[in-house]
Amino acid sequence: MATPMIKAELRDSVNRKNAGKLRNEGYVPGVIYSQGKETKSIKIDKIELQRFLSRHGSTGAIDVELEGTTVPVLIKETQKDAIKGDVLHLDMQQLSADTKIKLRVPVVIQGREIAETVDTVLQQQLMEIELQCLPMYIPQSVQVDVSELKFGENITIGDLDIAKDENIEILSDLGDVIASLTAAHVEEEEEDAETEDADLDVPTVAETEEASSEE
């Protein structure tokens, strides 16, 4: 699968006032940094960025087309507007082909509609897996097929093919449960039990009056 690519432009002036002006013009400011190299200040078309993130997400390695060259990077941080959710700034780390990098990769569940029935529900306990590898081996996501999962069973990190990939070092605990198939009515029973316990703890009117008369 080809590495996703997005186009960016260099920006000259770097200050808060200029960043606000860029946003008003329809751009998102950002930086590309790398150890031992000069940090590049960039700007990316806001609409193009929204489409890109919607399609590819903000994890995994991507390529930035910058001034006629291709720069492999990893998005390290996205600053967003607390109300609108718009991306205000991007921090990107330039990747080196021969240097391993640590990152968290999202877990994508496949086959949920097959595994779940009227009586069972799939519970996903893990949303990301931390790993370390060379840039060329960075996965965009970790696909987890649950279509053959049976009631009472679970899938751990150690069960996945990626855990056996010699090119990828899993930093998360291999015993961590990613997903399990449980009874659909368990949560309802627990809620009912909590309600019953709460009712037992509250004294009735008659008990309150009896206690008052004894005093």
Secondary structure, 3 states (H helix, E strand, C coil): CCCCEEEEEECCCCCHHHHHHHHHCCEEEEEEEECCEEEEEEEEEHHHHHHHHHHHCCCCEEEEEECCEEEEEEEEEEEECCCCCCEEEEEEEECCCCCCEEEEEEEEEECHHHHCCCCEEEEECCCEEEEEECHHHCCCCEEEECCCCCCCCEEEHHHCHHHHCCCEEECCCCCCEEEEEEECCHHHHHHHHHHHHHHHHCCCHHHHHHHHHHC
